[in-house]
Amino acid sequence: MLSLVDSMIGDHPARPCLVMSNEAQAGGLRKAAERGIPTAAIDHRPFCGDRAAFEAELLKPLLAAQPDIICLAGFMRVLTGDFVSRFHGRMLNIHPSLLPKYKGLNTHARAIEAGDVEHGCTVHEVTAALDDGPVLGQARVEVRAGDTPEDLAARVLVQEHKLYPAVLRQFSLGNKDPVLLP
């Protein structure tokens, strides 16, 4: 999130209008507020699995902010098809794998266990299907002998911080050509 926010300066065509989380204590909320960006936190736990009710609460600050593009970053909740369709073609997410490989969790361990020689991250448009949607960018990293999931995650994170801002800049200019980082 901070890489995105910090990239939206100067001639960047986008500006942050809201940072939201489902965790009130998320460090990103404090850091966004320090940068003068409005924040909101909607805790999912009181909704006891009622995703539609949770999403109805998410919509209140989101619609008030009137974003042109929604960038998910570390938001670990599955959104319903109704919510996603409301923002069709305007919602991005980053995932720590070279999609379509390794949708879901534990991607770094799965890549190591599979004996992959490369791994990475993907920015994609959000659709109703989990970790799916048109790929807007990918960055690759080498899987090294002796890597732990934590080692690999650290190298992928460096690439995530480069890839997501590059994709956002291009996407906000109306360009959906994939950004490919080595």
Buried (B, 14 or more C-beta within 10 A) or exposed (E): BBBBBEBBEEEBBBEBBBBBBBBEEBEBBEBBEEEEBBBBBBEBEEBEEEBEEBBEBBEEBBEEBEBEBBBBBEBEEEBEEEBBEBBEEBBBBBBBBBBEBBBEEEBBBBBBEEEBEEBBBBBBBBBBEEBBBEBBBBBBBEBEEEBEBEBBBEBBEEBBBBBBBBBBBBBBEEEBEBBEBE
